[in-house]
Amino acid sequence: MSAAAVFYLTTLLVYVGVDILAVWSLNLQWGIAGIPNLAWILFQSAGAYTAAVLTLGPSSGNGGFQSYIIGARLPFPLPVLAGGLVAGALAALVGLVVLRRLRGDYQAVVLLVITVTATLLVENFPRFLNGPAGLALIPQPLSSRFASSIGYAWFYVALTAAVCAVVYFLVVRRITGSPLGRALRATRDCDFAAAALGKNIVGLRLFVFVVGGVIAGISGALLVEFITAWSPGGWMYVESLVVFTAIIVGGTGNDFGVMAGALLVPVLFNEITRYIPTFGSPYLVDALQWVVIGGLALLFMWFRPRGLFPERRRTMALGGPGTTVAGPGQAGVEAGRAGASQGSGAGTSTAAGGAGSGL
Amino acid sequence: MTAPAPPPGPAGPPALLEVTGMVKSFGGAPVVNAASCTVANGSITGLIGPNGAGKSTLVALIGGAQRADAGRVCFLGQDITHQPVYRRARAGLTRTFQLSSEFARLTVMENLMTAAQGHAGERFRVLLLGKRSWRQEEARVLDRARGLLQRFGMTAKGNDYAGSLSGGQKRIVEIMRALMSDPQLLVLDEPLAGINPSLARTIESYLMDLNREDGLSMLIVEHELAALERLSDTVVVMASGRVIAEGELSDVLARSEVVNAYIVG
């Protein structure tokens, strides 16, 4: 395999890892908790910019052609961790505004406004993060320890995979596979009923919004340290829709389904359309990519709304005739059944394992 | 249940819930107007009145889904007027809704297990401690949920999505789910509405059972007066946002103001 092919492959693998982190992040917020976070890309960008300004050093460096705040040169992995923390703090701030009083559609609208406003602010205050030109020449962490760029690229692939594994096993799975995940899914399905059962729905949503924000920030930080540049053109609000489409295609609420969505939509789909020959206007193919991504989301929502790999049903052993009856007394149970049978004639069958009900 | 016992009333059974002078207006029009009522501990209290009387709004005010313009709600002797919905539920005041409110993409079993109060696995520290911190409690909650499924004859539906059930089955899931939250007072908003008569009788018998056998107090909004006649100890009658009568159903239905409210509206 040629060096160019290896570089292409490793770059693609890094993008796969970053996109998997991205879909896990948004899936926690939207697929599990039902928060329509149309500002998702803002949190990835917060992580990317934070890692960038904590890696670049003073803005007077490189001939001072870029202007930005802070300008530190922290050792790896501190910029990546700081990227996650800043994105999480930003998510907490945005969450306090959006999640306390607003519901569904209104949350989506306000989050969309916030992400558009953030892009405009960064573009129009060039001293903040170098305006529309963005930040470039961000040093790749630990690159000086590798003799070849190919070796470094493979190292970065391994690093991204390790971060994915840590995020999945220590965060994503611990939330989605726990009663906490169940409570979040309950708030997604019917928030007022969840509140009426004692769930602090604002607290739950804020928690998962911040956790998702941290993961988004880490994904942005990892990406920027590899591609060495970040600018507002790369984090327009439509970028969030790509991640939404990946989740819709893969299977909303399914950790592994959304991974498949990440492979199919932002990675495979983007790579395939790259090879479409240019025709018409030079920007036509790029524009068509967005049209097709939107069409893909619509098609799936219409014909396969639960995605390729739907959220799995969590079945449990329902117990047999010897199952311990907790709670109120058994006498009441029998009386209730008797009353039910007398009243309706429908009766209920509770033979071994509760085979069927007359309801 | 960890909630304190209700305080003794001046006469008769102790009051579990006391609603005093509740006022709620929408766009300047009073929907609930100085409404007061009590629910005695261990009783089933019916809340009746013609359409638009303000019953569901009063229930929303009691549950905390709506904020009152004025008035006070005391539960177990504590003023809960300004407490959010989830705190009232944690204190033992659980309600069901007029429209189906099942967690549609969760199974029936999961619907029940979600309602368990103070589950260690729902705390944010699960991120740090993992499954060890909640495995045992989950087993206990699962066992309780199994018991409820068996009690209500719904075991066979335990692993079905709640959204796939019939309207009547959803009502039963909502009642089971409310029971999982260890309520002291169950507030039911039209539990028999839109359900075929035979299933309505089944639900009625379950409610009767929960009160007579387990001593569970209930406040039931219901249009079907025959059902309330069988179920309730007392009823509160509302019309035009006001409480116009309170007492045994047969007595209040004999009063002219109640008859007028139903006929005139």
Interface residues (C-beta under 8 A of the other chain):
Chain A: L170 V171 R174 I175 G177 S178 P179 L180 R182 A183 R185 A186 R188 D189 C190 F192 A193 A194 A195 A196 L197 G198 K199 N200 I201 F207 V211 G253 E311 R313 R314 T315 M316 L318 G319 T323 T324 V325 A326 G327 P328 G329 A331 G332 V333 A335 G336 R337 G339 A340 Q342 G343 S344 G345 A346 T348 S349 T350 G353 G354 A355 G356 S357 G358 L359
Chain B: G63 A65 P84 V85 Y86 A89 R90 T94 R95 T96 F97 S101 E102 F103 A104 R105 L106 T107 M109 E110 N111 M113 T114 A115 A116 Q117 H119 G121 E122 R123 F124 V126 L127 G130 K131 W134 E138 R140 V141 L142 D143 R144 R146 G147 L148 L149 Q150 R151 F152 G153 M154 T155 A156 K157 G158 N159 Y161 S166 G168 Q169 I172 E174 R177 A178 L179 S181 S198 L199 R201 T202 E204 S205 Y206 M208 D209 L210 R212 E213 D214
